[in-house]
């Protein structure tokens, strides 16, 4: 590795000047993280990158240009070094949200809702790409909906993760299912990531629209009526759920089951759906019912939040991977 050349490219950390208006401010950055288990330190120079700072949400998205440099310094990991990392982990945790990749009914422009259909080839590729984007962010637990497209997305994404741990689905539907799926090797168990499936994270149920072509439905009922069913907050389609009803179950599950895991220091990934994730983001970002209806989530694009001191800080979407990129999103996290 041409370390000498790379050293010349590494910048020093400069804080973004306080602007009256939020926006990009060019600067040079330097961030690092230490791998406790592998015993090396990674320094990343962000050359002519930028920090997008938002006063409204107290959030910061680090954006790096293509001219990034990466330097690997060999460093020993002293036995006492894990103490500060352990304390760091208990005070900060990562939350990754991923909307599933394109499904076969997305491709056909059909209302899907709670119908259980798999990913397309494009959806598989999107899930793999999402995995590359989060490959340097530690994941301790995974939550998915009960639908196969979300589960496929989570599993495919984790095939790209640098820890190479194996996601294993937790089966608690019966006492026998739990007993039969038990792992009896402690070493093997340490190399697994538990995956919890929950129907509460399902896409909202579209009622009598499920399976119908969206354009044909608009032609039949009128585009304004269909738009109201799809984008209003509290008006459900015939015999279906409104976004408000979807939010009630998704947010309740998040606060009862997932948020306590984050508070304990565990890094969590959620692979779910457009409306269940919009509901959770509404809670995380404290959006109003009017703000959330305009929120659009692309398939297969992960979003990162940091849970710190009881609040959520949005870090945006990790950048697309390049050959010489270790993300600034890993700053402060120790891999085990």
Secondary structure, 3 states (H helix, E strand, C coil): CCHHHHHCCCCCCCCCCCCCCCEEEEEEEEEEEEECCCCEEEEEEEEEEEEEEECCCCEEEEECCCCCEEEEEECCCCHHHHHHHHHHHHHEEEEEEEECCCEHHHHCCECCCCCCCCECHHHHHHHHHHHHHCCCCCCCEEEECCCHHHHHHHHHHHCCCCCCCEEEECCCCCHHHHHHCCCCCHHHHHCEEEEEECHHHCCCCCHHHCCCEHHHHHHHHCHHHHHHHHHCCCCCCCCCCCHHHHHHHHHHHHHHHHHHHHHCCCCEEEEECHHHHHHHHHHHHCCCHHHHCCCCCCCCCCEEEEEECCEEEEEECCCCCCCCCCCHHHCCCCEC
